[in-house]
Amino acid sequence: MAIAVASLVGTAGCGLMTGQTGSSGNSGATGSNAASGVLTPSSTSVAFGNVAVGTSTAQLVTLTNTGNKNVKISSVSVTGSGLSESGGANVTLAPRQSVTVSVNFEPTTAGQVTGSLSVSSSASNSVLEIDVTGAGFAQVAQQSVKLSWQPSTSVVIGYYIYRGPATGNLSKLTGTMDTTTSYTDSSVVSGQTYVYAVTAVDSQQIESPKSAPITVTVPSQ
């Protein structure tokens, strides 16, 4: 029995996939000074890790007055590309009181960022410096080829997709039969050229000849 298979078409495209961000946990630090206020941060450093360009993330730093006198926080600022802060300024802390500062990172370019969170106050440690680090990275485009074909004019139970570097060198893309008339190949490489063909399979597991091949070149990123 001859099994007919219709023509195959394919287009190459890509979709953005984002990278995941990371954050480091805060470690406690305590201290006391009987003669004055002491400002103690919940963490002596802030490390954002890798953050995708165009996205933002934040970490919180808690400032606690661990001394025996009130502490007036006059200003909170941060240096470093893509870094900003909010909260904590113009606050008076009684002994054992705390305030939270949000340190934000929104990289605009790829690369390492080193900065500092600076807190000025009336505490004995009048200028508190906390190191801030992070790295921006460009989002990677995931390339893919979308294939579609007309259903076979014969009664079939599915299709096999073939791929290779040339018409005479095609092999099954997967060992699983596709029961639809479309397939997305996400295992392609940017800038490479691929040849595709499809076969139809009937209920007796008889496979048709390959369709006319098509050639698809994946765009370079």
Phi and psi in degrees as a GROMACS rama.xvg file:
@    title "Ramachandran Plot"
@    xaxis  label "Phi"
@    yaxis  label "Psi"
@TYPE xy
-91.4691  134.906  ALA-2
-110.504  125.395  ILE-3
-88.1751  144.248  ALA-4
-134.873  135.281  VAL-5
-83.5046  176.771  ALA-6
-69.3297  153.702  SER-7
-112.433  137.869  LEU-8
-126.465  154.465  VAL-9
-151.838  146.721  GLY-10
-132.58  146.252  THR-11
-101.481  142.991  ALA-12
-158.024  -173.914  GLY-13
-150.504  157.262  CYS-14
-132.947  147.396  GLY-15
-76.5539  139.898  LEU-16
-126.557  134.812  MET-17
-99.5731  143.039  THR-18
-76.5877  155.354  GLY-19
-88.4157  147.855  GLN-20
-100.293  158.61  THR-21
-124.989  160.912  GLY-22
-145.765  151.159  SER-23
-99.5482  146.571  SER-24
-75.1219  158.286  GLY-25
-86.5046  145.08  ASN-26
-114.403  137.662  SER-27
-72.3616  150.496  GLY-28
-144.19  133.734  ALA-29
-130.144  158.915  THR-30
-171.205  165.959  GLY-31
-149.965  155.375  SER-32
-148.469  112.721  ASN-33
-65.2017  -23.0125  ALA-34
-94.2833  -11.6751  ALA-35
-158.409  174.217  SER-36
-77.9451  146.943  GLY-37
-131.219  125.984  VAL-38
-96.4792  117.088  LEU-39
-117.048  123.721  THR-40
-84.4786  153.51  PRO-41
-71.5165  -18.6909  SER-42
-147.607  140.443  SER-43
-87.5199  -2.47727  THR-44
-157.077  156.421  SER-45
-125.933  122.315  VAL-46
-123.187  115.827  ALA-47
-86.8153  -19.3329  PHE-48
70.8245  -149.379  GLY-49
-90.0376  128.384  ASN-50
-129.467  132.027  VAL-51
-65.4916  138.369  ALA-52
-59.1076  134.059  VAL-53
91.5787  -5.86323  GLY-54
-111.581  168.563  THR-55
-136.4  154.847  SER-56
-148.362  164.338  THR-57
-142.42  151.606  ALA-58
-130.616  149.895  GLN-59
-104.28  138.384  LEU-60
-121.041  123.818  VAL-61
-96.3618  128.202  THR-62
-105.973  123.718  LEU-63
-120.99  136.016  THR-64
-82.2479  102.331  ASN-65
-97.4286  8.98689  THR-66
-95.9856  -164.333  GLY-67
-113.076  8.60014  ASN-68
-128.671  157.559  LYS-69
-61.4705  148.882  ASN-70
-123.137  125.377  VAL-71
-99.8539  117.358  LYS-72
-89.1495  115.719  ILE-73
-89.6662  -33.5998  SER-74
-156.17  151.371  SER-75
-134.917  126.732  VAL-76
-145.174  161.615  SER-77
-138.131  142.672  VAL-78
-112.068  157.029  THR-79
121.659  138.336  GLY-80
-61.0185  127.748  SER-81
81.894  0.166468  GLY-82
-98.949  143.09  LEU-83
-149.054  168.746  SER-84
-142.184  160.808  GLU-85
-150.863  145.022  SER-86
89.1758  158.26  GLY-87
96.6091  -24.3195  GLY-88
-81.1997  152.027  ALA-89
56.5771  45.0554  ASN-90
-124.267  139.667  VAL-91
-108.767  125.033  THR-92
-107.652  123.643  LEU-93
-74.964  164.672  ALA-94
-51.2267  133.807  PRO-95
72.939  3.72013  ARG-96
-85.1676  157.414  GLN-97
-134.815  160.12  SER-98
-141.031  150.226  VAL-99
-109.052  134.076  THR-100
-112.299  131.848  VAL-101
-96.2705  122.708  SER-102
-104.128  123.222  VAL-103
-113.312  143.73  ASN-104
-130.841  119.859  PHE-105
-135.099  86.6635  GLU-106
-66.529  139.823  PRO-107
-103.685  -16.9637  THR-108
-138.765  160.394  THR-109
-75.1256  146.014  ALA-110
134.871  166.81  GLY-111
-75.8781  141.313  GLN-112
-125.019  129.458  VAL-113
-124.987  127.975  THR-114
-145.514  -167.019  GLY-115
-150.962  136.316  SER-116
-93.6674  122.551  LEU-117
-115.193  130.304  SER-118
-123.619  118.809  VAL-119
-104.078  133.256  SER-120
-154.787  -179.836  SER-121
-89.6006  7.24532  SER-122
-68.1255  167.257  ALA-123
-62.2031  -34.1834  SER-124
-92.5405  78.3936  ASN-125
-65.017  -27.4491  SER-126
-123.678  111.787  VAL-127
-101.839  125.589  LEU-128
-114.189  128.777  GLU-129
-123.794  122.748  ILE-130
-68.2361  139.196  ASP-131
-127.975  129.75  VAL-132
-133.529  155.387  THR-133
-172.647  174.003  GLY-134
-146.456  130.482  ALA-135
-91.0887  142.736  GLY-136
-136.016  146.181  PHE-137
-74.0914  139.706  ALA-138
-67.6636  141.994  GLN-139
-97.8895  132.598  VAL-140
-84.4353  125.147  ALA-141
-88.677  114.301  GLN-142
-80.5843  150.217  GLN-143
-155.951  159.844  SER-144
-121.29  125.16  VAL-145
-100.012  121.493  LYS-146
-108.851  146.365  LEU-147
-150.342  152.594  SER-148
-150.566  159.875  TRP-149
-76.0054  145.768  GLN-150
-60.7446  151.302  PRO-151
-64.3278  145.836  SER-152
-77.4981  -10.027  THR-153
-95.2214  167.538  SER-154
-80.7815  114.406  VAL-155
-130.388  164.024  VAL-156
-108.907  -7.60439  ILE-157
171.287  -173.706  GLY-158
-139.209  151.559  TYR-159
-113.911  137.983  TYR-160
-102.021  133.215  ILE-161
-113.786  146.403  TYR-162
-144.839  149.4  ARG-163
-170.821  176.975  GLY-164
-80.2742  -15.9009  PRO-165
-153.19  162.019  ALA-166
-57.1875  -39.9614  THR-167
-85.3521  8.81136  GLY-168
-138.497  63.7821  ASN-169
-109.167  143.198  LEU-170
-138.498  159.961  SER-171
-58.9532  131.872  LYS-172
-71.1271  -39.0779  LEU-173
-138.134  162.711  THR-174
-88.5666  3.13929  GLY-175
-102.371  133.781  THR-176
-72.205  138.177  MET-177
-96.4265  124.211  ASP-178
-91.821  -4.06449  THR-179
-101.146  -175.189  THR-180
-114.048  34.4133  THR-181
-153.889  157.264  SER-182
-158.021  140.502  TYR-183
-112.281  118.625  THR-184
-94.5963  106.498  ASP-185
-100.243  10.7301  SER-186
-102.109  20.9883  SER-187
-87.3539  164.723  VAL-188
-116.394  136.68  VAL-189
-55.2042  133.852  SER-190
84.769  -5.45292  GLY-191
-92.2956  155.811  GLN-192
-110.046  135.108  THR-193
-128.78  147.167  TYR-194
-110.251  132.986  VAL-195
-123.111  151.664  TYR-196
-151.492  163.44  ALA-197
-134.749  149.077  VAL-198
-124.438  158.348  THR-199
-110.642  149.568  ALA-200
-127.022  131.642  VAL-201
-94.378  -177.286  ASP-202
-66.8585  -16.7496  SER-203
-92.0064  9.69421  GLN-204
64.6624  24.5255  GLN-205
-87.4609  128.363  ILE-206
-101.634  135.695  GLU-207
-73.8678  168.138  SER-208
-63.6149  160.905  PRO-209
-67.9319  147.757  LYS-210
-67.9437  171.241  SER-211
-60.6658  130.263  ALA-212
-72.3283  154.585  PRO-213
-123.716  153.916  ILE-214
-116.004  129.977  THR-215
-127.311  128.545  VAL-216
-104.658  123.807  THR-217
-78.8858  129.595  VAL-218
-61.078  147.877  PRO-219
-77.4458  143.924  SER-220
